Amino acid sequence: MMKKNLYRLFGFSFFVIGTVGIFLPLVPTVPFYLIALIFLLRTSKRDIVKLKRIPIIGKLVYPYIKKSLLYLKKWNTQPQSSYT
């Protein structure tokens, strides 16, 4: 439980920093969103839906989150066993 709350805190913190990066040219946006996504995936899918419901930014960011979820699923496959 404590671990999930820590991941949730880090995830939303990185999301806020990435959102600030939209408006400030010196702060990169995409790396912070990807880090936030990794942390939020470890907590629950409900947190990702919360990001989608943010009025203006959620609608802009969610397609990128959805696309990166597909890439993470593709790379997060278990290795095949060589026992036959």
Backbone hydrogen bonds, N-H to C=O, Kabsch-Sander energy under -0.5 kcal/mol:
donor,donor_aa,acceptor,acceptor_aa,energy
5,N,1,M,-2.0
6,L,2,M,-1.9
7,Y,3,K,-2.5
8,R,4,K,-2.5
9,L,5,N,-2.3
10,F,6,L,-2.5
11,G,7,Y,-2.8
12,F,8,R,-2.5
13,S,9,L,-2.0
14,F,10,F,-2.7
15,F,11,G,-1.8
16,V,12,F,-2.1
17,I,13,S,-2.3
18,G,14,F,-2.4
19,T,15,F,-2.2
20,V,16,V,-2.2
21,G,17,I,-1.6
22,I,18,G,-0.5
22,I,19,T,-1.0
23,F,19,T,-0.7
23,F,20,V,-0.8
24,L,20,V,-2.0
27,V,24,L,-1.0
33,Y,29,T,-2.1
34,L,30,V,-2.5
35,I,31,P,-2.3
36,A,32,F,-2.4
37,L,33,Y,-2.4
38,I,34,L,-2.1
39,F,35,I,-2.2
40,L,36,A,-2.7
41,L,37,L,-2.2
42,R,38,I,-0.9
43,T,40,L,-0.8
44,S,40,L,-1.5
47,D,44,S,-0.6
48,I,44,S,-0.6
49,V,45,K,-1.7
50,K,46,R,-1.7
51,L,47,D,-1.5
52,K,48,I,-1.5
53,R,49,V,-1.3
54,I,51,L,-1.1
58,G,54,I,-0.9
59,K,54,I,-0.6
60,L,56,I,-1.0
61,V,57,I,-2.5
62,Y,58,G,-2.3
64,Y,61,V,-0.8
65,I,61,V,-1.9
66,K,62,Y,-2.9
67,K,63,P,-2.1
68,S,64,Y,-2.4
69,L,65,I,-2.0
70,L,66,K,-1.6
71,Y,67,K,-1.6
72,L,68,S,-2.4
73,K,69,L,-2.4
74,K,70,L,-1.9
75,W,71,Y,-1.9
76,N,72,L,-1.3
77,T,74,K,-0.5
84,T,82,S,-0.7
